[in-house]
Amino acid sequence: MTTSRAEAEIQQFVASTPKSKSLQDEAAQYLPGGSSRGTAYFAPYPTFVDHAKGHYVYDVDGNRYLDFMINATTHIMGHAHPEIVEVLQEQAERGNSFSGPTEAQVRLAKNLCERVPSLETVRFTNSGTEGTMMAIRGARAFTGKHKIAKFEGGYHGSHEYVSVSVRPAAEDLGPDATIPVPEHPGQPPSITEDVITLPYNDLATSERIIREHGDELACVIMEVVSSSFGYLEGDEDFLRGMRAVTEELGIVLIFDEVQSFRVSPGGAQEMFGVIPDMTTFGKIIGGGMPVGAWGGRRDIMALFDPSEGAPLAHAGTFNANPMTMVAGEVVMNHLTPDVYERMNALGETLRAKLRAVFDELEVPAQVTGVASLFGIHFTDKEIVDYRSALSSDGDMTKALFTGLLNEGILIQTGGAGALNTLTTDEEVDALVDGYKAGGARGVR
């Protein structure tokens, strides 16, 4: 990649998005950085969306983008799916939120509990962040212990105790071992005392650290398919080892399936055959509406049961609101085993074709991902954990992202993306051709 080539891609983007630029300038007067969502921003400014339909997003300048970002994997049935639109319209006429429960909440909860191996009971929230926060709270109350363990580079939302070693710079990493690194200035010093960090896919080291702190650890929280590493799947022996050591020591194992739940009817835990004590959810279970959830063993979840005078309160004005519940129910009913099989096969085809493209371009790159998820890393190193993912050339990733935008294709700024149920071989080939055209321009 040359600087002039990257600059040329940015100039082309700016020339085609004048209304987005104007809106960004206005938004920056009232919102820090012009946004309420950090991941929605990219340099020099984000495209402002006008509407979306099916596999495409349309910006305020009239540009159309084939969407593989799909709101961070959320829109697994594409944008504005007619069945979802229909139930939302019907529910809006009946009321969009109430102070009491609805039948739709029961139906969606039953659907999830019947699908997910670890789920005996479940509670709904409005974000994945809330889901992981409440799962950790439950684990602490259940075990009577206060420390938690997470993996270096793992993202589990924005609450305090998981905002540790999420995206630390290489120079801040422990040279010989994982160390807790606060993610934000001003975090309490106790954070680094109460959070233990582990190396992903390294069973021997992780088990040793867990045993050292076993008497104090309430839980281990982890993604089976790591969203921060381009949807890298955990090694099966590593996953089974995490289950074995936590079970032996009475530590609650929490699987964060906010994104990985889309890989099979029962999520990544079903795909890999490793069953945690608790699971957190978000994204696809809300049909595009704000959503989060957590659930698991009945004895742990009983701590949130108000009918039994449980010690843990869980409130939320919009928890299990009927708009989210009916939209989520449509998605869950739509995602049959046949739908997963077709979508996941296309994901495998895409990853193979992307590898062939980079071989053809003689660009050192790794393609990660599983099922309908994919990730790109510009490095010749095998991606196994956060530290190997850090070896990827960030400038090339940015240039690739902008080059694809100029080809009418939207992926995540970090080079990852997801398919949806509307994806066919045609969209897969369009993405591959986009890499050959805009992508090749950006990375050469």
C-alpha positions as CSV (number, residue, x, y, z in Angstrom):
1,M,0.0,0.0,0.0
2,T,1.3,3.5,-0.8
3,T,0.2,6.7,0.9
4,S,-0.9,8.2,-2.4
5,R,-3.1,5.2,-3.2
6,A,-4.8,5.4,0.2
7,E,-5.3,9.2,-0.2
8,A,-6.7,8.6,-3.7
9,E,-9.3,6.2,-2.2
10,I,-10.3,8.8,0.5
11,Q,-10.5,11.5,-2.1
12,Q,-12.9,9.4,-4.2
13,F,-15.0,8.7,-1.1
14,V,-15.2,12.4,-0.2
15,A,-16.2,13.3,-3.8
16,S,-19.1,10.9,-3.7
17,T,-20.4,11.8,-0.2
18,P,-20.9,15.6,0.2
19,K,-24.2,15.3,2.1
20,S,-22.6,12.9,4.6
21,K,-19.8,15.4,5.1
22,S,-22.3,18.3,5.7
23,L,-24.3,16.2,8.2
24,Q,-21.1,15.1,10.0
25,D,-20.1,18.8,10.4
26,E,-23.5,19.6,11.8
27,A,-23.6,16.6,14.0
28,A,-20.2,17.4,15.5
29,Q,-21.7,20.6,16.9
30,Y,-24.1,18.7,19.1
31,L,-22.6,15.2,19.6
32,P,-19.0,14.4,20.5
33,G,-17.4,13.4,17.2
34,G,-20.9,13.6,15.6
35,S,-22.1,10.3,16.9
36,S,-23.5,8.3,19.9
37,R,-21.7,5.1,18.9
38,G,-18.0,4.8,18.6
39,T,-18.1,2.0,16.1
40,A,-20.2,4.0,13.7
41,Y,-17.4,6.5,13.1
42,F,-14.6,6.0,10.6
43,A,-12.2,8.5,9.0
44,P,-12.6,10.9,7.3
45,Y,-16.3,10.7,8.3
46,P,-19.0,8.0,8.2
47,T,-21.7,7.7,5.6
48,F,-25.0,8.8,6.9
49,V,-27.7,6.2,6.1
50,D,-31.0,7.2,4.5
51,H,-32.6,3.7,4.3
52,A,-31.8,0.1,3.9
53,K,-33.6,-2.8,2.2
54,G,-32.6,-6.4,1.9
55,H,-28.9,-6.8,1.4
56,Y,-28.3,-3.1,0.7
57,V,-27.8,0.2,2.6
58,Y,-28.4,3.5,0.9
59,D,-26.8,6.7,2.1
60,V,-28.0,10.3,2.0
61,D,-26.0,10.9,-1.2
62,G,-27.8,8.1,-3.0
63,N,-24.9,5.7,-2.9
64,R,-25.8,2.0,-2.6
65,Y,-23.7,-0.4,-0.6
66,L,-23.9,-4.2,-0.5
67,D,-23.9,-4.7,3.2
68,F,-21.8,-7.3,4.9
69,M,-21.6,-5.3,8.1
70,I,-25.4,-5.6,8.7
71,N,-25.1,-3.6,11.9
72,A,-22.4,-5.7,13.5
73,T,-23.9,-9.1,12.4
74,T,-27.5,-8.2,13.6
75,H,-29.6,-8.2,10.5
76,I,-29.4,-11.9,9.8
77,M,-32.5,-11.7,7.6
78,G,-31.4,-8.6,5.8
79,H,-32.8,-5.1,6.3
80,A,-36.5,-4.3,6.6
81,H,-37.5,-7.9,6.1
82,P,-41.3,-7.9,5.2
83,E,-42.3,-10.3,8.0
84,I,-40.4,-8.2,10.6
85,V,-41.9,-5.0,9.3
86,E,-45.4,-6.5,9.4
87,V,-45.2,-7.7,13.0
88,L,-43.7,-4.3,14.1
89,Q,-46.4,-2.4,12.5
90,E,-49.1,-4.6,14.1
91,Q,-47.4,-4.3,17.5
92,A,-47.0,-0.5,17.2
93,E,-50.8,-0.2,16.8
94,R,-51.3,-2.2,20.0
95,G,-48.6,-0.3,21.9
96,N,-44.8,-0.3,21.8
97,S,-44.0,-0.7,25.5
98,F,-45.9,-1.4,28.6
99,S,-45.2,-1.7,32.4
100,G,-46.3,-5.3,32.3
101,P,-45.2,-8.5,30.5
102,T,-46.6,-9.8,27.2
103,E,-47.2,-13.2,25.7
104,A,-44.4,-12.5,23.1
105,Q,-41.8,-12.5,25.9
106,V,-42.9,-16.0,27.0
107,R,-42.8,-17.3,23.4
108,L,-39.3,-15.9,22.6
109,A,-37.9,-17.1,26.0
110,K,-39.3,-20.6,25.3
111,N,-37.8,-20.6,21.8
112,L,-34.4,-19.7,23.1
113,C,-34.5,-22.2,26.0
114,E,-35.5,-25.0,23.6
115,R,-32.6,-24.1,21.2
116,V,-29.7,-23.4,23.5
117,P,-28.2,-26.3,25.5
118,S,-27.1,-24.2,28.5
119,L,-30.4,-22.3,28.8
120,E,-32.9,-23.4,31.5
121,T,-34.2,-19.9,32.1
122,V,-33.5,-16.5,30.6
123,R,-34.0,-12.8,31.2
124,F,-34.1,-10.0,28.6
125,T,-32.3,-6.6,28.6
126,N,-31.7,-4.0,26.0
127,S,-28.1,-4.6,25.0
128,G,-25.4,-7.2,25.0
129,T,-23.5,-5.0,27.5
130,E,-26.3,-5.4,30.0
131,G,-26.5,-9.1,29.4
132,T,-22.8,-9.7,30.3
133,M,-23.0,-7.3,33.2
134,M,-26.0,-9.2,34.7
135,A,-24.5,-12.6,34.1
136,I,-21.3,-11.6,35.9
137,R,-23.4,-10.2,38.8
138,G,-25.2,-13.5,39.0
139,A,-22.0,-15.4,39.0
140,R,-20.6,-13.3,41.9
141,A,-23.7,-13.7,44.0
142,F,-23.9,-17.4,43.3
143,T,-20.3,-18.2,44.2
144,G,-19.7,-15.6,46.9
145,K,-16.5,-14.7,45.1
146,H,-15.7,-11.3,43.5
147,K,-12.9,-11.7,40.9
148,I,-13.6,-12.5,37.3
149,A,-11.4,-13.7,34.4
150,K,-11.5,-12.7,30.8
151,F,-9.3,-13.1,27.8
152,E,-6.8,-10.6,26.5
153,G,-8.5,-8.8,23.6
154,G,-11.9,-10.0,24.5
155,Y,-14.8,-7.5,24.1
156,H,-17.9,-8.0,26.3
157,G,-19.5,-4.6,26.2
158,S,-18.7,-1.3,27.9
159,H,-19.3,-1.8,31.6
160,E,-16.4,-1.4,34.0
161,Y,-15.3,-4.9,34.8
162,V,-15.0,-6.1,31.2
163,S,-13.3,-2.9,30.0
164,V,-9.9,-4.4,30.7
165,S,-7.4,-5.5,28.1
166,V,-9.8,-5.1,25.3
167,R,-7.6,-3.2,22.8
168,P,-4.3,-2.6,24.6
169,A,-1.4,-1.3,22.5
170,A,1.4,-3.8,22.0
171,E,3.8,-1.8,24.2
172,D,1.3,-2.1,27.1
173,L,1.2,-5.9,27.0
174,G,3.1,-7.9,29.5
175,P,6.1,-9.3,27.6
176,D,6.0,-12.7,29.2
177,A,2.4,-13.0,30.5
178,T,-1.1,-11.4,30.2
179,I,-1.7,-8.5,32.5
180,P,-4.9,-6.5,33.1
181,V,-4.7,-3.2,31.2
182,P,-7.4,-0.6,32.0
183,E,-9.2,0.4,28.8
184,H,-10.1,3.9,29.8
185,P,-8.5,6.7,31.8
186,G,-9.9,7.2,35.2
187,Q,-10.9,3.6,35.9
188,P,-10.7,2.6,39.5
189,P,-7.3,1.0,40.4
190,S,-9.2,-2.0,41.9
191,I,-10.2,-3.0,38.4
192,T,-6.7,-4.5,37.8
193,E,-6.9,-6.3,41.1
194,D,-10.4,-7.8,40.5
195,V,-10.0,-8.8,36.8
196,I,-7.6,-11.6,35.7
197,T,-6.6,-11.8,32.1
198,L,-5.9,-15.0,30.2
199,P,-4.3,-15.8,26.8
200,Y,-6.8,-17.1,24.2
201,N,-6.3,-20.6,22.8
202,D,-3.5,-21.3,25.3
203,L,-5.0,-24.0,27.6
204,A,-1.9,-24.7,29.7
205,T,-1.3,-21.1,30.7
206,S,-4.9,-20.2,31.1
207,E,-5.5,-23.3,33.3
208,R,-2.5,-22.5,35.5
209,I,-3.7,-18.9,36.0
210,I,-7.2,-20.0,36.8
211,R,-5.9,-22.5,39.4
212,E,-3.8,-19.8,41.0
213,H,-6.8,-17.6,41.5
214,G,-9.5,-20.3,41.8
215,D,-10.5,-19.5,45.4
216,E,-11.3,-15.9,44.4
217,L,-12.7,-16.3,40.9
218,A,-16.5,-16.1,40.4
219,C,-16.5,-16.6,36.7
220,V,-14.6,-16.9,33.4
221,I,-16.3,-15.0,30.6
222,M,-15.3,-15.7,27.0
223,E,-16.4,-15.8,23.4
224,V,-16.2,-19.2,21.7
225,V,-15.9,-17.3,18.4
226,S,-13.9,-14.2,19.1
227,S,-15.3,-11.2,17.4
228,S,-12.2,-9.1,18.1
229,F,-10.0,-11.5,16.2
230,G,-12.0,-11.7,13.0
231,Y,-14.3,-14.3,14.4
232,L,-11.6,-16.7,15.2
233,E,-12.9,-19.9,16.7
234,G,-11.5,-21.4,19.9
235,D,-9.6,-24.6,19.6
236,E,-11.8,-27.5,20.7
237,D,-9.3,-28.8,23.2
238,F,-8.9,-25.3,24.6
239,L,-12.7,-24.9,25.0
240,R,-13.1,-28.3,26.6
241,G,-10.2,-27.5,28.9
242,M,-11.9,-24.3,30.0
243,R,-15.1,-26.2,30.8
244,A,-13.2,-28.9,32.7
245,V,-11.2,-26.6,35.0
246,T,-14.0,-24.2,35.8
247,E,-16.3,-27.1,36.6
248,E,-13.7,-28.7,38.8
249,L,-13.1,-25.5,40.8
250,G,-16.7,-24.3,41.0
251,I,-16.2,-21.3,38.8
252,V,-19.1,-20.2,36.6
253,L,-18.3,-20.4,32.9
254,I,-20.0,-17.7,30.9
255,F,-20.1,-17.9,27.1
256,D,-20.7,-14.5,25.4
257,E,-22.7,-15.5,22.4
258,V,-23.9,-12.0,21.5
259,Q,-22.4,-12.5,18.0
260,S,-21.7,-16.2,17.8
261,F,-25.2,-17.3,18.4
262,R,-25.8,-17.0,14.7
263,V,-23.5,-19.9,13.8
264,S,-26.1,-22.7,14.5
265,P,-29.6,-23.1,16.0
266,G,-28.1,-23.5,19.4
267,G,-25.2,-21.2,19.0
268,A,-21.4,-21.9,19.2
269,Q,-21.9,-24.0,22.2
270,E,-24.0,-26.4,20.2
271,M,-21.6,-26.3,17.3
272,F,-18.5,-27.1,19.5
273,G,-20.3,-29.3,22.0
274,V,-19.1,-27.4,25.0
275,I,-21.9,-26.3,27.4
276,P,-21.3,-23.3,29.8
277,D,-23.1,-22.5,33.0
278,M,-24.5,-19.2,31.6
279,T,-24.8,-17.6,28.2
280,T,-25.3,-14.0,27.0
281,F,-27.1,-12.9,23.9
282,G,-27.9,-9.8,21.7
283,K,-27.9,-8.9,18.0
284,I,-30.0,-11.4,16.1
285,I,-32.5,-12.3,18.9
286,G,-34.1,-8.9,18.6
287,G,-34.9,-8.8,14.9
288,G,-33.0,-5.5,14.5
289,M,-34.5,-3.9,17.7
290,P,-32.4,-3.1,20.8
291,V,-31.9,-6.3,22.7
292,G,-29.8,-8.3,25.1
293,A,-30.3,-11.3,27.3
294,W,-28.6,-13.7,29.7
295,G,-29.6,-17.1,31.1
296,G,-28.4,-20.5,32.1
297,R,-28.7,-22.9,35.0
298,R,-31.9,-22.6,36.9
299,D,-30.1,-22.4,40.3
300,I,-28.1,-19.4,39.2
301,M,-30.9,-17.6,37.5
302,A,-33.1,-18.2,40.6
303,L,-31.1,-15.4,42.2
304,F,-33.1,-13.0,40.0
305,D,-36.5,-14.5,40.8
306,P,-38.6,-11.7,42.6
307,S,-41.4,-14.2,43.5
308,E,-38.9,-16.0,45.8
309,G,-37.5,-12.8,47.3
310,A,-34.3,-13.2,45.4
311,P,-31.3,-11.0,46.4
312,L,-30.6,-9.7,42.9
313,A,-32.9,-7.0,41.4
314,H,-33.1,-6.6,37.7
315,A,-35.1,-3.6,36.4
316,G,-35.3,-1.9,33.0
317,T,-38.0,0.2,31.5
318,F,-37.7,-1.4,28.1
319,N,-36.7,-4.9,29.1
320,A,-38.6,-7.5,27.0
321,N,-40.6,-4.7,25.3
322,P,-43.1,-6.2,22.8
323,M,-41.6,-4.6,19.7
324,T,-38.3,-6.4,20.3
325,M,-40.0,-9.6,21.3
326,V,-42.2,-10.0,18.2
327,A,-39.3,-9.1,15.9
328,G,-37.0,-11.5,17.6
329,E,-39.6,-14.3,17.4
330,V,-39.8,-13.9,13.6
331,V,-36.1,-14.3,13.3
332,M,-35.9,-17.3,15.5
333,N,-38.7,-19.0,13.7
334,H,-37.1,-18.3,10.4
335,L,-33.7,-19.7,11.3
336,T,-34.2,-23.4,10.6
337,P,-31.4,-26.0,10.3
338,D,-31.6,-25.8,6.5
339,V,-31.2,-22.0,6.6
340,Y,-28.1,-22.3,8.7
341,E,-26.6,-25.1,6.5
342,R,-27.0,-23.0,3.3
343,M,-25.7,-19.8,4.9
344,N,-22.8,-21.4,6.6
345,A,-21.8,-23.3,3.4
346,L,-21.7,-19.9,1.6
347,G,-19.5,-18.6,4.4
348,E,-17.0,-21.4,3.8
349,T,-17.1,-20.7,0.0
350,L,-16.4,-17.0,0.7
351,R,-13.5,-17.6,2.9
352,A,-11.9,-20.0,0.4
353,K,-12.3,-17.5,-2.4
354,L,-10.9,-14.6,-0.4
355,R,-7.8,-16.7,0.4
356,A,-7.4,-17.3,-3.3
357,V,-7.7,-13.6,-4.1
358,F,-4.9,-12.7,-1.6
359,D,-2.7,-15.5,-3.0
360,E,-3.3,-14.2,-6.5
361,L,-2.4,-10.6,-5.4
362,E,0.6,-12.0,-3.5
363,V,-0.6,-10.1,-0.4
364,P,0.3,-11.6,3.0
365,A,-3.1,-12.1,4.6
366,Q,-5.0,-14.4,6.9
367,V,-8.7,-15.2,6.5
368,T,-10.4,-16.2,9.7
369,G,-14.0,-17.0,10.6
370,V,-16.5,-19.7,11.0
371,A,-20.0,-20.4,9.6
372,S,-21.4,-17.2,8.2
373,L,-18.6,-15.0,9.7
374,F,-15.3,-13.9,8.1
375,G,-12.3,-11.7,9.0
376,I,-9.3,-10.4,7.2
377,H,-5.8,-9.8,8.7
378,F,-2.9,-8.4,6.7
379,T,-0.1,-10.5,8.2
380,D,1.8,-13.6,7.4
381,K,1.4,-14.9,11.0
382,E,-1.3,-17.4,11.9
383,I,-4.0,-15.8,13.9
384,V,-4.5,-17.6,17.2
385,D,-5.0,-14.9,19.8
386,Y,-5.0,-11.1,20.4
387,R,-1.3,-10.7,20.1
388,S,-1.1,-12.4,16.7
389,A,-4.1,-10.3,15.6
390,L,-2.1,-7.2,16.5
391,S,0.5,-8.1,13.8
392,S,-2.0,-7.2,11.1
393,D,-1.2,-4.0,9.2
394,G,-3.8,-1.5,10.3
395,D,-3.1,1.0,7.5
396,M,-3.8,-1.7,4.9
397,T,-7.0,-2.6,6.7
398,K,-8.2,1.0,6.6
399,A,-7.3,1.4,2.9
400,L,-9.1,-1.9,2.1
401,F,-12.2,-0.6,3.9
402,T,-12.3,2.7,2.0
403,G,-11.5,0.9,-1.3
404,L,-14.5,-1.4,-0.8
405,L,-16.7,1.5,0.0
406,N,-15.8,3.0,-3.3
407,E,-16.8,-0.2,-4.9
408,G,-20.2,-0.1,-3.2
409,I,-19.4,-2.7,-0.5
410,L,-19.7,-2.2,3.2
411,I,-17.8,-4.3,5.8
412,Q,-16.7,-3.7,9.3
413,T,-13.8,-1.2,9.7
414,G,-11.6,-3.9,11.1
415,G,-12.0,-6.0,8.0
416,A,-14.6,-8.5,9.2
417,G,-18.2,-9.1,8.2
418,A,-21.1,-11.5,8.1
419,L,-23.5,-13.1,5.6
420,N,-27.3,-13.2,6.0
421,T,-30.1,-15.4,4.8
422,L,-30.5,-13.3,1.6
423,T,-26.9,-13.9,0.6
424,T,-26.4,-16.0,-2.5
425,D,-23.4,-16.9,-4.6
426,E,-24.0,-13.7,-6.5
427,E,-23.4,-11.5,-3.4
428,V,-20.4,-13.7,-2.4
429,D,-18.8,-13.2,-5.9
430,A,-19.6,-9.4,-5.7
431,L,-17.6,-9.2,-2.5
432,V,-14.7,-11.2,-3.9
433,D,-14.7,-9.0,-7.0
434,G,-14.8,-6.0,-4.8
435,Y,-11.6,-7.2,-3.0
436,K,-10.0,-7.7,-6.4
437,A,-10.9,-4.2,-7.5
438,G,-11.1,-1.7,-4.6
439,G,-9.4,-4.0,-2.2
440,A,-6.4,-4.6,-4.5
441,R,-6.0,-0.8,-5.1
442,G,-6.0,-0.2,-1.4
443,V,-3.5,-2.9,-0.4
444,R,-0.9,-2.7,-3.2
